[in-house]
Amino acid sequence: MAKSGRYRVSMRRRREGKTDYRRRLSLLKSGRTRLVVRKTNRYIIAQFIEYSPNGDKVLCYACSKELERYGWKHSKKNVPAAYLTGYLAGLRAVSRGITSAILDIGRHPSTKESRIYAALKGSLDAGVDIPHNERILPNIERIKGKHIASYATSLSDEDLKTKFSELLRAGADPRMIPEDFSSVLERIKVEGGSHE
């Protein structure tokens, strides 16, 4: 520990590595609504947030756990689930009159075609205008989960039962994820993200 009287302890969230205050300040200076996308160990969360001096206001949000209501039985943290969550949040934002936003990925690394950018693509397809570079977005095959289906198809029945045991117990077939994705997306479009 420093002995000097000039030593200054940085803010707690900075010490814990949870907040990059320089990046946050630059986003807040824009004065625009932020699309905040966060990954947890089990879910993807997409929120449209507005700055307020007394604390940020969440205008609308979606969590990948909500996809169960629309018939999604697959993982809640993969690329297709991230897209569907972003799409659901985007529909809710549009219904509340939010037409544009900026992406806030927090301290997550910016990785091309990642789940963060799948959620961004979902919000874009729902009708929210968000500045981005097309090269970072995942392609449609990845969004639909064709990479997961082809991997599951390449496995033997025994390996499939071992690697996807949780999904199979839930009644989901990983080889059918593109079809399940399309049906859940259609259901979200029909219901318009009404559950909130």
C-alpha positions in Angstrom: 0.0 0.0 0.0 1.3 3.5 -0.8 2.3 5.7 2.1 1.9 9.0 0.3 -1.1 11.2 1.1 -1.7 11.5 -2.7 -2.6 7.9 -3.1 -6.2 7.6 -4.3 -8.2 4.4 -4.2 -10.1 3.9 -7.5 -13.9 3.3 -7.5 -15.1 -0.2 -6.3 -16.6 -1.2 -9.7 -13.3 -0.2 -11.4 -11.3 -2.3 -8.9 -13.5 -5.3 -9.4 -13.2 -5.0 -13.2 -17.0 -4.5 -13.7 -17.1 -1.0 -15.2 -14.9 0.8 -17.7 -15.7 4.4 -16.7 -14.0 6.0 -19.7 -16.0 4.0 -22.1 -19.2 4.5 -20.1 -18.6 8.3 -20.1 -18.1 8.4 -23.9 -21.4 6.5 -24.4 -23.3 8.8 -22.0 -22.0 11.9 -23.7 -23.8 10.9 -26.9 -27.1 11.4 -25.0 -28.7 8.4 -26.9 -30.4 5.3 -25.5 -28.1 2.4 -25.1 -28.6 -1.2 -26.1 -26.9 -3.0 -23.2 -26.1 -6.6 -23.9 -24.7 -8.8 -21.2 -23.8 -12.5 -21.0 -24.1 -14.6 -17.8 -23.2 -18.2 -17.3 -26.8 -19.3 -18.3 -28.5 -16.4 -20.1 -28.2 -13.5 -22.5 -29.7 -10.2 -21.4 -30.6 -7.3 -23.7 -31.8 -3.9 -22.2 -32.6 -0.5 -23.7 -31.3 1.9 -21.1 -31.5 5.7 -20.7 -29.2 7.7 -18.5 -30.6 9.5 -15.5 -28.6 11.4 -12.8 -30.3 9.4 -10.1 -29.5 6.1 -11.8 -30.0 4.6 -15.3 -33.6 3.8 -16.3 -34.3 0.5 -18.0 -36.9 1.3 -20.7 -37.4 -2.3 -21.9 -35.5 -5.5 -21.7 -35.5 -9.2 -22.7 -33.8 -12.2 -21.1 -33.2 -15.4 -22.9 -35.0 -17.3 -20.2 -38.2 -15.7 -21.6 -37.7 -17.7 -24.8 -39.2 -20.7 -23.0 -42.6 -19.0 -23.3 -42.3 -19.1 -27.1 -41.3 -22.8 -27.2 -37.5 -22.5 -27.1 -36.1 -25.7 -25.5 -32.5 -25.3 -26.5 -29.6 -23.6 -24.7 -30.4 -20.0 -23.4 -26.8 -18.8 -24.0 -25.9 -19.8 -27.5 -25.9 -17.6 -30.7 -29.5 -18.4 -31.8 -30.8 -17.6 -28.3 -28.8 -14.3 -28.3 -30.4 -13.3 -31.6 -33.9 -14.2 -30.5 -33.3 -12.2 -27.2 -32.1 -9.2 -29.1 -35.0 -9.5 -31.5 -37.5 -9.6 -28.6 -35.9 -6.6 -26.9 -35.9 -4.8 -30.2 -39.6 -5.4 -30.8 -40.4 -4.1 -27.3 -38.2 -1.0 -27.9 -40.0 -0.2 -31.2 -43.4 -0.6 -29.5 -42.2 2.0 -27.0 -41.1 4.4 -29.6 -37.4 3.8 -29.5 -36.1 4.0 -33.0 -32.3 4.3 -32.5 -29.7 3.4 -29.9 -26.0 2.7 -29.5 -24.5 -0.6 -28.5 -23.0 -1.0 -25.0 -21.0 -4.2 -24.6 -19.5 -3.2 -21.2 -16.3 -5.1 -20.5 -17.0 -8.0 -22.8 -14.4 -8.4 -25.5 -15.4 -7.4 -29.0 -15.3 -10.7 -30.9 -16.5 -10.9 -34.5 -19.7 -13.0 -34.8 -20.1 -13.4 -31.1 -23.3 -13.7 -29.1 -23.1 -10.0 -28.3 -23.3 -9.2 -32.0 -26.0 -11.8 -32.5 -28.2 -9.9 -30.0 -27.3 -6.7 -31.9 -28.4 -8.3 -35.2 -31.7 -9.3 -33.6 -32.4 -5.7 -32.5 -31.4 -4.4 -35.9 -33.8 -6.9 -37.6 -36.6 -5.8 -35.2 -36.3 -2.2 -36.6 -34.0 -0.4 -34.2 -31.3 1.8 -35.9 -27.9 1.0 -34.2 -24.6 2.1 -35.7 -22.4 -1.0 -36.5 -20.1 -2.5 -39.0 -21.7 -5.4 -41.1 -18.5 -7.4 -40.9 -18.9 -8.1 -37.1 -22.4 -9.6 -37.4 -22.8 -13.4 -37.5 -24.0 -14.9 -40.8 -27.5 -16.3 -41.1 -26.4 -20.0 -40.9 -24.7 -19.3 -37.5 -27.7 -17.3 -36.3 -30.1 -20.2 -37.1 -27.7 -22.6 -35.3 -26.7 -24.7 -38.3 -23.2 -25.0 -36.9 -24.7 -26.7 -33.8 -27.0 -28.9 -35.9 -24.1 -30.1 -38.1 -21.9 -30.8 -35.1 -24.7 -32.8 -33.5 -25.3 -34.7 -36.7 -21.7 -35.7 -36.9 -21.8 -37.4 -33.5 -22.7 -41.0 -32.9 -25.9 -41.7 -30.9 -23.9 -42.5 -27.8 -21.9 -39.2 -28.0 -25.0 -37.2 -28.8 -26.6 -38.5 -25.6 -23.5 -37.7 -23.6 -22.8 -34.2 -25.0 -26.4 -33.0 -25.3 -28.0 -34.9 -22.4 -29.6 -31.8 -20.8 -31.2 -30.8 -24.1 -32.5 -34.2 -24.9 -34.0 -34.5 -21.4 -35.8 -31.2 -22.0 -37.3 -32.6 -25.2 -35.1 -30.7 -27.7 -33.1 -32.3 -30.5 -29.9 -30.3 -31.3 -30.1 -31.6 -34.9 -33.4 -29.7 -35.3 -32.2 -26.3 -34.0 -32.6 -24.4 -37.3 -36.3 -25.5 -37.6 -36.9 -24.8 -33.9 -35.3 -21.3 -34.3 -37.6 -20.5 -37.3 -40.8 -21.5 -35.4 -39.8 -19.6 -32.3 -39.0 -16.5 -34.4 -42.3 -16.7 -36.1 -44.1 -17.0 -32.8 -42.3 -13.9 -31.4 -43.3 -12.0 -34.6 -46.9 -13.0 -34.2 -47.1 -12.2 -30.4 -45.0 -9.1 -30.8 -43.0 -9.6 -27.6 -46.1 -9.0 -25.6 -44.8 -10.8 -22.5 -42.8 -8.4 -20.3 
